[in-house]
Amino acid sequence: MAFHVRDPETDRVVRKLASVRGTTLTETIRDACEAQLKDVHPDRPNAGLRERLQPLLDEMATYPRTGLEADKAFYDSLNDE
């Protein structure tokens, strides 16, 4: 799990910020990214995921509930098990 920064200017800025703050490069990058995430959705960190899933959840809610439970034997038979 490593990042490779190929842009010399980005490398310089991150190193300068880490030096000024007295933190490691990893801490500096993590803190900066977390701050940006809070700016994007300060009260709803998973808002993007929730918004993308909502149409699917709405469609699923239109299907009638049968009251039936999943049957392991049925699903196994689909795979010839």
C-alpha positions as CSV (number, residue, x, y, z in Angstrom):
1,M,0.0,0.0,0.0
2,A,2.3,2.7,-1.2
3,F,1.8,5.9,-3.2
4,H,4.4,7.1,-5.6
5,V,4.3,10.8,-6.2
6,R,5.8,11.6,-9.6
7,D,5.1,15.3,-9.5
8,P,8.1,17.2,-8.0
9,E,6.0,20.2,-7.0
10,T,3.6,17.9,-5.0
11,D,6.5,16.1,-3.4
12,R,8.0,19.5,-2.4
13,V,4.7,20.8,-0.9
14,V,4.0,17.6,1.1
15,R,7.6,17.5,2.4
16,K,7.4,21.2,3.4
17,L,4.1,20.8,5.2
18,A,5.4,17.8,7.0
19,S,8.5,19.7,8.1
20,V,6.5,22.7,9.3
21,R,4.1,20.5,11.2
22,G,6.8,18.2,12.5
23,T,4.9,15.1,11.3
24,T,5.7,12.2,9.0
25,L,4.8,12.2,5.3
26,T,2.1,9.6,6.0
27,E,0.6,11.6,8.8
28,T,0.7,14.8,6.7
29,I,-1.0,13.2,3.7
30,R,-3.6,11.4,5.9
31,D,-4.5,14.6,7.8
32,A,-4.8,16.6,4.6
33,C,-7.0,14.1,3.0
34,E,-9.2,13.8,6.0
35,A,-9.6,17.5,6.2
36,Q,-10.7,17.6,2.5
37,L,-13.2,14.8,3.1
38,K,-14.7,16.8,6.0
39,D,-15.0,19.8,3.6
40,V,-16.8,17.8,1.0
41,H,-19.4,16.2,3.4
42,P,-18.9,17.5,6.9
43,D,-22.0,15.9,8.4
44,R,-22.4,12.9,6.1
45,P,-19.0,11.2,5.4
46,N,-20.7,8.4,3.4
47,A,-23.2,10.6,1.6
48,G,-21.8,9.7,-1.9
49,L,-22.3,6.0,-1.3
50,R,-25.8,6.5,0.2
51,E,-26.8,8.6,-2.8
52,R,-25.5,6.1,-5.3
53,L,-27.3,3.2,-3.6
54,Q,-30.6,5.0,-3.1
55,P,-32.1,4.2,-6.5
56,L,-31.4,0.5,-6.0
57,L,-32.9,0.5,-2.5
58,D,-36.0,2.3,-3.8
59,E,-36.4,-0.3,-6.6
60,M,-36.0,-3.2,-4.1
61,A,-38.7,-1.6,-1.9
62,T,-41.2,-2.0,-4.7
63,Y,-41.0,-5.8,-4.7
64,P,-43.5,-7.5,-2.6
65,R,-42.4,-9.4,0.5
66,T,-43.0,-13.1,0.2
67,G,-42.2,-14.1,3.7
68,L,-40.1,-16.9,2.4
69,E,-36.6,-17.5,3.6
70,A,-33.6,-18.3,1.4
71,D,-33.3,-22.1,0.9
72,K,-29.7,-23.3,1.0
73,A,-30.6,-26.5,-0.8
74,F,-32.1,-24.5,-3.7
75,Y,-29.0,-22.4,-4.1
76,D,-26.8,-25.4,-3.9
77,S,-28.8,-27.1,-6.7
78,L,-28.1,-24.1,-8.9
79,N,-24.4,-25.0,-8.7
80,D,-24.9,-28.8,-8.9
81,E,-23.8,-29.3,-5.4
